[in-house]
Amino acid sequence: MRGLIVTADDFGLSEAVNEAVERAHRDGILTAASLMVAGPAAADAVRRAKAMPSLAVGLHLVVIEGPAMLHQTIAPAGEFPSEQLRLGVNYFFRSAVRRQLAAEIRAQFEAFAATGLPLDHANAHKHMHLHPTVGRLMIDIGREFGLRAVRVPAEPVGGGIGLRALHAWTRLLRHQAHQVGLATNDHCFGIRWTGAMTADRLVRLVGSLPDGVSEVYLHPAAWREERLGALMPNYAHEAELAALLDPAVREALATHDVRLLPGFGALTSCLARPPIAQ
């Protein structure tokens, strides 16, 4: 069986993103979205999600380069910095920073719970849940709020040594999740083509999906906004929305007998099968 979850990240970051999520779910192949609960347009995202109960919504945990729920030293003025190496070292080695990190993660899960939306999954902005401290806290705290599934950004091995090393590193997160009974996707696509997932690439991807459950994540937007341009200057947001709406992609799903799955909830309720060995 080959199943596919199609997810939009950064839901709640802007109204342009929210509009794209709504259009891609209603008229395209989008099945899930990951919500930035402290995003400037989070309230608009929640309103739209409640009008689309078939859209699976999870938490897009932000602990780097984005809005925070709490004003702490790790997120001055309510914004996390973008220095990944410095943050990663501090999260791992400094106990005071870890306490602040745990408080922020809890605040984000609490904010998601307050929306009243079912929690479909969790992942982290910039894949920061691959950091062992962030991943463990996300899983442990998330389980208190009903977390049952986690994205593992394990793109099938290919490309240079960096991508191969990343794929190997994802085994730790998968182990952390499976150790406590959380479900995970088998494969993930979007790393090599992040911000550039065109319709042609989606069609090719659908035709070559491996066995098991794959997730493809995108960053669609209905129009270009200043904040999006500043954060992701090289992303083709509108082209990714067009890809999600392209009839050729849906035709490819039917041609190659790929089952479009309604979010990560399918992993815990619809698919009684062991995960694909990594």
N, C-alpha and C positions, 0 to 999 in steps of 0.2 A: 504494500500500500504506500502511495506517495501522497502526503497531505501537505498543504501550504497555508500558513498564517501570513497575512499581509498587514503590516503594522505601519502606522504613521507615528513618528516621534515628535516631541516638542508641542504636543497638543496643549493649548493654553498660553503659548509664548506670544502669539499675536492673533488678531482677528483674521488676518490673511491665512494663517495656518489653520485656524478653526474652520473657516469657510471651505478650505481645500479638503479637510477631513470629512466634513458633511457631504460635500459633492462626491468625493471619491467613494464614500460608503453607500450613499443613496443610488448613485448612477454607475459606479465602477466596481472594482474588486476588493476594495479595502475592507478588512474584517475587524481590525483592532486599532486602538490608539493608546499612546502612553502619555499620561497627563502630568504636566509641570504644575503642581498644586500652588506654587507661589508665583507662577507666571503672570504677567500683566493682564492677560486675557483669560485667566483661569475661570472666572465666573461665567464668561460667555461660553467657554468650552463645556462646562458642566451643564449649562442650559441646553445647549445643542445635543449633548450626549443623552440627556434625559428624554429628549424628543426622538431619540434613535435607540430604543432598547436593544436592538439587535447588534449594536456596536459594542464590542468588548473593550472595556477601558481598564488600563492598569496604571500603576504609578511609575512615572519617569523621574526617579530619584535624582536630585541635583545636589552634588557636593563639590562641583567644580564649574567655573565659568557660567554662572547663572544665578537666578534669584533664590534667596534663602527665606525660610519662615522666621528664623530667629536672628536677632542682631547680636552676634558674638564675635570674638576676635578672629575666628576662622572665616567669618563672612562679614567684613566691615561694611557698614551701610546697607546690610541685607543682601550683599552680592558676593558670591564666591569668586576668588581670583582664578586666573587661568594657568598658573604655574604648576603643571601636573607633577613634576618631579618633587618640588618642595612640599606640595600638599601630601603626596604619597609618603614621603619620608616622615613628615610630622604625624600623619594618621597612624603610621606603624610604630613609631618610637616614643611619642610623647603622650603620656597618660592623660594629661590635662586636655590635650587636643582631642584624644579619643572620647573623653567624656562630653565635650562639646559636639563632636560628630554624632555620638549616640543620641544626644538631645535633639539635634536637628533632624536626624532620620526619624525619630519618634514623632516629632512635630509634623513631618510631612505625611507619615502614615495616618496620624490623627486628622490632619486636614483632608486627606482623601476620604477617610471614614465619614467625616462630617458632610461630605457631598451626598451621601446616601447611595452612591453608585456601587454596584458589586465590584469587588477587586478581582480582576481577571488575572493579573500578572504583575511582576515588578522587574524593572531593569534600571540602569543608571545612565545619566547623561555622560557622553564620552566614554561609555563602557567602564566607568570607574568602579563598578561592582566586581570587576576582575581583580581589584586590589583586595588582598585577603581580609583586611580589617573591615573595609566597606562591605564586602560580600557577606561576611559573617554577621555583621550588625544588621544589614538589610534583611537577611534570612531570619535571624533570631527575633528581631523586633517585628518584622512583617508577619511572622506566624501568629503573634498575639492579635493581629488584625485580620486573620483569616487568609493570609497569603498561602497559595497552593502551587504556584508555578512561577518560574524564573526564566528569563532569557539567558541562554548561554551563547555568546557571539562567536561560535565556532564555525567559521567559513571553511569548507573543504580545502584541504591543503593545496597550494599552488602559489606561483609567484616567487618572490624572493625570500631570503632567510628571515626577514622581519615578520612576514605573514606566517611562516612556518612556526616560528617561536611563539607568536600570539596564539596559534591554534593549540600548541602543546600546553600553554599556560592556562587555557580555558578548562582543562581537566580538573584543576583545583576547584573552580567554582562549581562545576558539575558534581564533583564529589561532595562539596559542602551542601548542595541542594539535595542530592539523593540520600545523603546520610540521615536527613530528617524527614524524608518522605515527600519532598517537593518534586513536582514534575518539571521537565525541561524539554525544550525542542532538541531534535537530533542535530540539525544543521542550521546555519544562519547565513544569509546573504545580504550584502550591503556595505561591507567594509571596503573592498577594492573599488566599488563603484559608488561610494557614498557621495550624495549630492548630484549624481549623474546617472541615475537609474532610468534610462530612456525606455520607450516602448519596445524598440528593437532588442535591447538587452533583456528586458523582461520576457519577451517571447523566446529568446534563446535560452534563458535560464529555465523557463518552464519545461522546455524540451529536453533538458539534461539533468533534471532534479534527481538526486540519489533517493534510494528507498528510505522510508521513515517520514518524520514530520520536519519540514523545513519552515523557517521564518524568513521572510524578506522584509526589511525595514527601509522606509523612505522618509524624506523630509519635504513633503509637498507644501506649496502655498499658492493661493489663488492670485496673488499679485506681489510685487516686490515692495517690501517695507524697509525703512531706514534701519531698524533694529536687526532685521534679518541680513541685510547687506553688510552691516558692521560685524556681526557674529560669524556669518558664513559667506564671505564675499565670492567664493568660487562655486557655490551651490546653484544648480539650475532648478530652483523650487517649482517654477511653473511647468517646466518640462516633466518633472516627476509627477505632478498632478495629471498632466496630459497622458502620461504612461498608464496611470491607474484607471483612466477613463477609456483607453483605447480598446475598441472591440476586438482587435487582433489578439490582445492578451487573453481575453476571455475565450476566444476561439482556440487558442493554444492550450488552455487548461482542459477543454473538452477533447481536443485531438489527442492529447497525451495522457488522458485519464488521470489527471491530477485533481484531487479533492480539495476544494477550498474550504478551510476550516473556520468555524466561528470563534476565533480567539483561542487563547491558551486553555480555556475551560474545557475544550475538546480533549485535551490531554488527560484530564482528570475524570471526565464523565463519559466520553464517547469512545475512547480508544483504549480498550483493555489489552495492552501489549507492553512488553518490556522495551526500554529504550534501546536504540541502536548502539552497539558497542563502539566506543571512540578509541 
